[in-house]
Amino acid sequence: MYEIMIVDDDAQVLDMVELVLKREGYHVLRAFSAQDALAVVENETPDLFVIDAVMPEMDGLTLCRKLRAQPHTANTPIIFLTGSTSSHTVVDALNSGGDDFIRKPFVPRELAARVRAHIRRSVFYAEGEVPAIRVVSSQYRVFINDDEAQLTRVEFDLLRYLCLAPYRLHSTEELLANVWQYPDGVGDAALVRNHIHNLRRKIEVDPERPLIIQSRHGRGYVVKARVELQDEAAHST
């Protein structure tokens, strides 16, 4: 059973978040202040934190930075709750080390979905673990950590091309030329973008926060994974 720590100075919010998470089957730890939370994590290591951004004495952003400075919580997912509508608050929360944020008042279903996604990611991408992609070119098959992904032919060709040079940036123009075989100046960036979107839905744990196919705004896409390319001869041995 995964353990979630909620940190909020508002008892009603604590009760509401706890109810949502317990319905999802999580064990819940409660803390009314950042100081209480730090005291608890001396002996407990939750699987995820839900932290109010604004609290008296020590705010959630300071708490987040302190958690990131401790080895046993450095990579634990942190979701902020914030009542602020300012974009600066959100940016500050993420810059402090937060992974996500939800504005108050929140929809319980959205909170549950965000928590599930971050738990899956933290389990799937354990510290030091890099996702593995195995491409069996002769059979047009792709495996992500031994689980087969059902791809269309275009999706397969696109992913295979990206995997020919993992960790290297591939521009949209390059992909249009080498995957779609379009001449220079022909093709639409939206075509690549939509196929990347579909690929992420099929191979990423959390398509909204992809870790395998990452984009560089205005520059292109890069695959970050351990890649094994199998041709027909290798597959038949």
Helices and strands as residue ranges (DSSP letters): E 3-7, H 11-23, E 27-31, H 34-40, E 48-52, H 60-68, E 78-82, H 87-95, E 100-103, H 108-124, E 132-136, G 137-139, E 141-144, E 147-149, H 153-164, H 172-178, H 189-203, E 213-216, E 220-223, E 226-230, H 232-236
